């Protein structure tokens, strides 16, 4: 196996949110061990404890990401940074 095959691909989307001087990220990425897509939320203040959901299709994962984004914005979180590789 080549070195590049062992590397984790970058997330398809990574958004960072901020509220009350706290930050969290929400990402969509290809799962490393299965042919699935993962939506992960990582509160950056809590020592790396994250919530991960798996989906069979990229569209399902992106729809879940959009729902999480809407919930976060409704709760007062704002987007402080984002990246995408799409």
Rosetta blueprint (number, residue, H / E / L):
1 X L
2 X L
3 X H
4 X H
5 X H
6 X H
7 X L
8 X L
9 X L
10 X L
11 X L
12 X L
13 X E
14 X E
15 X E
16 X E
17 X E
18 X E
19 X E
20 X L
21 X L
22 X E
23 X E
24 X E
25 X E
26 X E
27 X E
28 X E
29 X E
30 X E
31 X L
32 X L
33 X L
34 X L
35 X L
36 X L
37 X E
38 X E
39 X E
40 X E
41 X E
42 X E
43 X E
44 X L
45 X L
46 X L
47 X L
48 X L
49 X L
50 X E
51 X E
52 X E
53 X E
54 X E
55 X E
56 X L
57 X L
58 X H
59 X H
60 X H
61 X H
62 X H
63 X H
64 X H
65 X H
66 X H
67 X H
68 X H
69 X H
70 X H
71 X H
72 X H
73 X H
74 X H
75 X L
76 X L
77 X L
78 X E
79 X E
80 X E
81 X E
82 X E
83 X E
84 X E
85 X L
86 X L
